[in-house]
Each structure stands twice: as structure tokens, then as C-alpha cells.
């Protein structure tokens, strides 16, 4: 109750201040009058009575002041006054204020922007019902790690495991939509009907799937994502019940998902290089008999309340063990369960944390500069503070005044930072590599604002600490002396400043050191021989719908005709066909059973694994893939033959010549395939992931599970794009053409993450360097100014300007050298943390570190040199005269 | 005899006690205090008014402008229910403290 009263009265006082002042005045006046009246009653004359009464009362003004300061909430008034004063000072010193505010806004804004990204991507729980119970179930194979889930295992889990409320199987199932605008390839997923209820998602229009739609035959139902409903079907409100043609088959639209629903990209949910973007359409997963033997799926499940992940995993493993007993020759599978969110965001964690660490370092460096500025300013203001002390301000008041001074600027800087963050987020999102998930959820929201408030307050306190300490130590007598008008910093403060500059330099060394390692890794990656020539080459992806291109012959015919047509396009020097171009990040793996080893007791895991590509003979020439041994197949080859890459030759027949050797593919167990040629390795996954053991088969013999045409042109490849598209449309207008990309572009894209990291860190490091240089410059300038008199005396006593210069420069050397020495172990530590990101360079690699340290040393020395030179120009007469 | 200083913290107690009998204005309180303490305690406005304002802010007193007997305008202070409770507490605490001190002085 008391608190409520206090609060109410504080508000009342603020709101009706004038009236309250008048009241107080009247009340005291009445007191005086009554005291005088009493005296007059005792016989004193009216004038004398009044005079005595006033004397008795003591100082009316003082009483009023004591009432004012004694009441609750008086500090608010004082604080408000301090803030107004700070703002006035701010306007009066535009140079100082601008530097401080801009630095703060940049530092805080950048931190807020990065935090928003990290919050959206890593921290915020996914927007599903009870996301902490959602998990992904992985199968593991000894020696291979995680492998895609098999349909048979999934059905067994669903039947037998009791730890889960629901389980759902997912498959990537791209579809070609026809009959509604241009034919287009869309990302789609086949999912168990239990998926949407498990995520807590209801359809916005219509409904999601019913359990019986899992049955083959009843599965031709589709749920549209909101985006595709708007772009492809014009947000038609009567879409439910309409029939659409997917892969040349009719599907009934049963519903549309809500706009706010987000599902991760399929490649984040699947393992082993299965690719896929965010699903745009959804169909029920009717597991066919053939699919029961396949394992290229993913399983998501919801744990029952109270069941731990370990319990779930144990149960899933037990089911796998039971299945293994029934099929003793099959490889032993293990199980792993991890939270869904962990699966989706886990891989981005390192990149983002790295960026955050760097930006925090930059903020610290900036804070050090600002703190230095404030400290110097407080030295200049010590005279004013002494006057305040003399007028009765307590130590607490002086401290509060100083802190509010810095806090006001910090808050304004923080506000500027929020605006800056809001403005820069779209850029940041566009810059970030596409592999970072959930980027569309990034926004400056409440949590980000809370974060901004936190770092603004912390920054304000950190920056204001030293000046406040100084204010508390105000010596009134010394401060009032006239000579103290140009007051100096105490030794403590000077040490603090030097320490700050040293820390700045150390942080900069760490930042640039890390940047150097990342740049080195990027350069190393660029230098990797991709195995093919990427200049003047295009890759055109097309999709062949299983409806009209159901047979191998149909596909092969299309490919042949298209190749012929494309060769005729002017400017084209060479055309090739491949199912998936290099650097696609996808591997289409198949196990090889070498001739003679069919009966051997080798488990599947130990047999050679190959990435299977179906190509035409011209492909190798188009991409410049070098033939190392044997020869390529020609267009009329009917025998089952293959061309393999060096890595595969080494793996399958180490030490022997691979030409003439034969093997069977588990995917096509009938015929023995003969190796007729060995070619150079190509990077199929990523540049830094090592060469892929690749198997090239003639496309007319099978494996056309995707289609890409590689086109080499004489001049600028983009000039031929239109003609190439036309060539394909001429053959079959209904074939959707995916992207037409240059191989150069594909190479750059595969480097996107590395480029992002290296660029960002270098930019931050450069900013930190600039700020540190300013810091060194500031400290040295001030030192020279302060020691002007001492230097003047030395000069007068016979010191040469050169010796003075040497003295000052040795000071700079100590400062900078100390910083660099401190920063080197910091940089090495940063390198150790980054270990997984590095390629071809270790954290102790001294080249990058030496280069960045040298650069920092140079810049800092120059920054300190300039003011040191001023020492030589000191006129001893002038400095000695100033008293 | 020299004037005694009012022990810290007891000014509130005395103000509340005085106002428990009847509402008074500031001057009246200072006069009553002098009389009741046999002229030992004289409190000047510099100490009295800050206490009065504080007690009012805490909701222990309620103030209103009224006319005095001499038709002057003065601000009268009155005890609230909360103030009465506070008075009881303070009084009880004072009794315990003074009893304890007296016991020590007599027993030592």
C-alpha cells in the first residue's frame, strides 16, 4: 500500500509541480505568519515579530529545498535534469557527439542485426506445436555414419515402438505441374498423413490428409503450400476439389496450408547428399511394394510426454535388432535420434557464432575508443565538477551525474543502432549463404529490442565507469584552483587508457588473424582442381515427367534429339549430357560388386561405393575432363560398359590397371559391366570435400534419373541462353526447363559460405583496425599534449628533438607491441575454435598471422608516429611560458 | 539548559502521536511538541516539513487546506488508518527499545 501511495504522490508531484510549489510556499508563509502572530500577542511590535519569526524559522529557501530533496522520487527530478544537461552538452559539442553517436550506432546496430539473425536461425523454437518433442530418427551404418531411413524399418517402428505419439516418413518427390500455365518443376514432398497433425498444422483452406490416403490408389491427393497457391493458382478460393496434373497424373487438391507455415529445406532434413528445397506441394506417402526395400527417406517423430530421447533411441534400436535377426546378411543398422531443430540449424551454428564473435570484438574495440573519449572529456570537466561539489553536491550526485551523461549518449546511440539494424537486415539476409536455414524468419522483433537494450545499457555502464570513478574522486579544493583548468588525467586513468588501447589492438589481431585463416582457406579451396573446365560453359537442368517419359527409350530419345538440336545452335562448340552436373552437392550412390567377389563375405559397407553419372560421350570433351587411360564409349555402344574416375579405380582395383575389369551394379544386378576408360577425378560434392569416386555409364543404358545439358560456347555463354531454351522447347514444349546456369556461377555458389565468412570477417577486422588506429592516435596525441611542458624543459636543457622523438616512439612501441603480443595467442585460440571451417591451413599456421600482425603493427605505429613527431616541433620557450 | 537534539527516527513517532489526538497544521505541531516536551524539543521547519511531506507521501497522513480560528488559511494534517497502524508499531518498538536500554543501564 505504501508503495502505491508513494508512486501516486510522485506522479502527482510531477504533474502538478507548479501548484505543489505554490502550496509549499503558502504553507511556509503561513507558518511564519502564525509564529509572528504569537509573538505579537506576547507584545512584540509587528515588524520585529515578523523579523524574529523569520529568523526562528531559519532559511525558507533552504527548508523548501530540503522538502524537495527529502520527498520520495526526488531523484527522478535530479535525473531528468542531468539528462537535459547531457543533451545540451551534446548539442554544444557536435564533433564529439557525432563521433560517439555514430560509433555507438554502428557497433550496437551491427550487433543487433547479427543477433536477429542468430535468434531467428538458432535460438527461436520452430513454429510447430510443442517443438521440443519433435525429433528426427536416423539410421546409422558402421563406417558410414548416418544413412537415409528405409521404408520397411519405418513401418516396423510405427507398428511396434511405443515411445512416440506419431511418426511420419518423408520423401523428396519433385513434380512437374502441367495444365496451369507453363509447365514447371516444383519441389514437393511425400509425407505420412500424420505429419501435419504432428506439427500442429491445420489447413487454412480445406483439409490436410486422412489416414486412409496412405493406401496406394487413394493417394492422388495434394495439399498446396500458400506460396504456390498464390503464384500458380492466383489464390483461387475455390481451389479445393480442383484437379491438377502432376507428373501427368490427376491429383485432387484437398487443401491449402496457412501462410505462416514454414518447413525446412529438404536437404537439411535428409542425409547423405539428398537434395531438395522447401517443399511447395505435399502428397501422401503411399509406400509401394518396391519402395519397401528402399532406403532414401527421412523419418520425423513426436516423442510422448515424459519419454526421453535416449528411451526413444533405445526402442528404435531394439526394433532394428529384431529386424536384423530375420535378415542375417543385411548390414547391421543402428539408430540415432536428435531434436528436429538441432538437425535443421546445427550446421549453421559455427558460421553464425563466428560472425557474432567477430562483431562483438568490434563493439568492444569501439567501446574502448568511446571510453577513452569520455575519460578525456571528464578530465576537461573536472573544474566544473569541483564547482558542483563546492555547491553541495554529494559524491553520489556527482557519480549519478557522470553516469547519466554517458548513459544518455549510449541510449541515443542505441536507438540509432536499432534503426540501423532494421535497415540493414534485408542486406544481411541477401548476403548470407543460401545454406543458412530459416532466413525468412529474421526480423528486428521484441527479443532483438530486448537484446539491444541490454547491450546499450552494458555499453553505457562500461563506457561510463572510468569517468564516474573520476567524478567520485573529485577533489574540490584542487579542482577549483585556476591552474587546474587544463586538468590532467591521473596516473590510474592513463594506465587504464593504455590498457584499453592494448586490448583494442589484441582484439584486432585476433579478428584479422582469423580473417587471414579464412581467406587462406578460401584461396586454397579456389585452387583446388575441380577436375573440369568451367569457362564459357552452361548447365541447363530439365525435368522429364514420368508420365510421358516413363521408359528409358523415351528418355534416351529425348536426350539424343536435344543434343542434336543444341549442336546446331550458333556459337555452341560442344554439347554434352549428364544426369547431375559436378559441384551439385548431390551424390547418386550405388554399390559395386566386383567380378569374382560376389560370394565373398564382404558386407555392403565395405564394398566400393560409386557416384553414378549417366552421360554421353561428348560430355567429357565439353567439360574438359581428361582421359587418363583406355578410351571413351561411342554413341552406338550396346555392350554394358563404363568409364570410371581415378579415385574409383584406386578404390576398387588398387595397384592394378582398371581397364578390362568387370563388375555388377547392385542397382542393375543382371549384367557385368566392363571398364573401358579411366578419367580424371571431378568434384561432385564440393570443392573442399575431396574427389568423388565416379562411375560414368552411357545414358542410353540407363540411370536417367535427372537431366542436364552442358553446353560449351565460343564466346559469352549467356548470349546463347535464349537459343538453347528454344532448342529444348522445340523438341517438347511441355518439358519444364529449370535454371540455366554458367559453370562459373556454380563454382562460385559452392564457395558461397566460405566467401561470406572470409568477407565478413575481413570487413570487421578492417573496421577494428581503423578504430584501433584512432585509439592509438588519440592516446598518443593526448600524451604529447600533456607532456608538452616536460618536453619543453628537456629541450631547454639540451635534449635534441630526435631524442625526444625516440622517447615518444618507444612509448608507442610498448603500447602497440604489447597489444600484438597479447593478440597472437588470442588469434591462435580463434583459429583452434575455427578448426572445422579451415581448409588446407591449420590454426597454428603462422603465415596468415604474421601478415596480419605486421599490417596491424605498421598501421598502429604510423598512428602513433604522427603525434610523436609533434614532440619535435615543440617550442620550449612557448611551453615554458604557459603557467 | 541547552536544547536537546531530537533522536533520529523519533520525530516521526512524535508527529504521529501528536496528530493522533487531533488534526493540526505545521506550526501547531511544532508548538504542541515544545509544550509536551516541557520545552526540551524545538523542531524548526527545516526538519519538520520534510518529515511531514514524507509521511504524507507514504500515505500515513492526509493533508487539506482549512481555515484556522483566526481565519487564516493553513494546511492541516490528519492521521489516516494506515498512519494509526504505523503509530502503534512505532510506539511498540520504542517501548521495547527504551525498556531494553533502561534494563541494561540499571543492570550493569
Interface residues (C-beta under 8 A of the other chain):
Chain A: X1 X2 X4 X5 X6 X9 X10 X23 X24 X26 X27 X28 X30 X31 X33 X34 X35 X37 X38 X56 X57 X58 X59 X62 X63 X66 X67 X70 X71 X72
Chain B: X25 X26 X27 X31 X44 X45 X46 X47 X49 X50 X51 X53 X54 X56 X57 X58 X59 X68 X70 X72 X73 X74 X75 X82
